[in-house]
Amino acid sequence: MGSEGPRSVRINVTGFKKFQGVDQNPTEIIVNKLKEYVESIGTPARVNLGICKVLETAANGAISELYKVLESGIPTNSDNEIVVWLHLGLNSGLLRFAIERQAINEATFCCPDELGWQPQQYPIIPGDGGISRNRKTCFSVEAIVEFMNKKGFDTMISYDAGRFVCNFVYYHSLVFAERKGYKSLFVHLPTFSRVDQETQMQFVVALFEAIASNCLISTALV
């Protein structure tokens, strides 16, 4: 039998502040402008935009703040609402958008994070297996990529979110998602010099549609 009442999807979004070599992170600009942008063009059907939060580009030193943010995005009365955390990060080497399938339980930072931490082959969650352990998103990344490409955005699947703070946050979010019953997805964006800001804003809103479609199809027969 179908579920009672209309289903909707609450999408919470994070970006990152500056980090070494990047004085102005495009994801910080996008996340800070997102609510106003969505209000100006309209929210996609069955999507509620929740928290928009910019995170410090730091790992262990900012982990308590990360969990406060993740917890705050889960409403207590969400029985008829699917909760999603969408994490946006920058990959300056990209020419297109990358949907991250998984995170790896390894922190090996090529440079110190913004609080000065630079781990090497460090398990992100020591009690969750070794550094080769991976956790995958429950989303169909193939379906999301297909949806986005049909919308005209050059999008690909990525199997490696790196070993820096992006991967660190994604791994924690995936573990927390499993525990709390929400969904998590990480997407890497290119620089504005490669794909302009307006196109990237349009991409994120279209991504909301793709996420909602993916969520609602997967629960249609529940």
N, C-alpha and C positions, 0 to 999 in steps of 0.2 A: 504493500500500500504506500501511496505517496505521503510525505510528511504533511502535517496540518499547517495551514497558513502559508503565506508567502515567505520564501527564504531570501535573505539578503547577505551581502558580504561586506564586512567592515575591514577596510585596508588601512593599516598603520604603516607609516613610511619613515625610514631613517636615511640620513646621509652622513657624511663625515666633514670635519673641519680640515684645516690645512695639515700638511705633513711635509717631511723633508723633500725639498725640490718642488713642492706645489704650494705656492703662497695663497692661491685662491682655488678652493676645490669646487668644481662645477656641481657636485652633488649637494653641497651646502647651499648654493644659490637656488638650485631647483627645489629643494625641500622647503626652504624659507619662503619661496614664492608660490608654492603649490596650492595652498588653500585659496588664496586670492585668484589664482589662475583658473582653478576648477570652478569657483563661483562665477567667474566671468563667462565661461563657455558651457557650464552645466555638467553635473556629475553623471557618469554613465548609469544606465538603468540598473537598479538593484545593488548599487555600490554606495556605501557610506564611507566617506573619508574620515578616518579617525585621527590619531596622533601623528603629527609631523615633527620629528625630532632630529636635530643634528648632534652627532656623537663626537666626542674627542677621539682623535686618531691615536688611541692608546689601548693597550690590551689589559694585562693583569691589574695595572693601577687604576683602571676605570671599570673593572668588572662589576663592582657593586652598583655603580650608576647604571650600567647596561641592564642589569636584572630589575632595577627599579623601573626603568623605561619599559621593558618587556612586560612586566606585571601590570603596569598602568594601562596598557593597551588592551587588556582583556576585561570587558565589562562583566559585572556579576550576573546580569540578566540577559545572557546571550544565547538562550536556548534556541531561538529562531534566527540566529545570526552566525554566520561563519566568520571567524576571526583570522586575519592574515597579517603577518609582518613582512613587509617588502623592504629589503635593505638595498640601498643603492651605493655603489662604490665606483671609484675612478680607476681605469686602466689606461694610462696615457699612450700605450702602444697600440690600442685598438683603433680600427677604422670603422667598426660597426658595433652594434649592441650585442652583449653576451649574456645569455641566461645560464646561470651556474647550476649544474645538476647536483653537485655534492660539495661537502667540506671535508677536509682531512684533519685528523687529530694531531696536527703538528704545527708548532710555531717555530719557524726559522726565519728571522727577520734580516733582510739585507741591509737595513739601517735601523737605528734606534727609533722607537715610536716617540710620540710627543711628550711622554713622561720619562724618556731615556732608557727604556727597557729594550734589550736586543737579545732575545733567546736564540739558542741554536739547538735544533732537534729536541724541542721541549714538548711534551704532551700537553695539549690544551686542557684536557680534563684527564688527569692521571688515572682516575678510577674507571675510565671508559675504554680501556684497551691501550695498545701501544700507538706509536706515531703513524703506523700504517692504517689504522682504523679509519673508516670513512662513514659518513652519514649522508643519505640522499634525501632530497626534497620529495614530498609526497605528490607534488604537482607533476603532470605530464609535460615535461619541458618540450617534447616534440610537438605537442598540440599548441603550446604557447608560441613557439618559434614559427610554426606554420601560420597561426593567426596573425602574428605581427608582420611577417613577410607579405601576407595578402593585403595588409593595411598599407604597405609601401615602405616599411622600415626594414633596413638591412640588418637582420638578426640571426644569430647563430647559437648553437649549444656549446657551452664550455664545460670541460670535465675537470678543470683545475682552477680554483679560485686563488691560487698563489699560497704563500705561507705567511703573509703579513696580516695586518689587523682585519682586513676584509674577511679572510678565511677564519680568523679567530672569532669574530663576531658571529659569522654564519654558523660555525660549529656549535657555539653556545646556544644560539637561537633554535637550531634544529633539535638539540637535546631538550631544551625548555619547551619547545612546541610539542614534542612527544609526551612530555609529562603533563602539560596543561591542556592539550587538546586543541591547539590552534595549528595554523599552517605557516610555513616559512619559505621565503624565496629570496635569493640574492641575484642582483643583476649588475654587471659592470658596464659603465658608460664610457664613451670616448671623451676626449677634450672638446671644448667648444670650437677650437680651431679646426677640428676634423668634422664635427657635426654641430651646427649652430644651436644656440640656446633655445630658440623657438621650436625647432624640430625636436629637440630633446624633451621639452615640455609636452609637446604633442605625443611623443613616444610614451611617456609615463602615463598619460591619460588613456591612451589606447591599451597600454599594458593592464590598466585596471579592468578594462573590458575583457581582455584575455583571461585574466585571473578569475574574474567573476564567472565567466563562461565555463572555465575549467572546474571551478568549485561546484557550480550548480548542476552541471551535467553529472558529476561524480556522485551527487547526493540525490538525484532525481528519483531513483528507485528505492531509496532508503525508506 
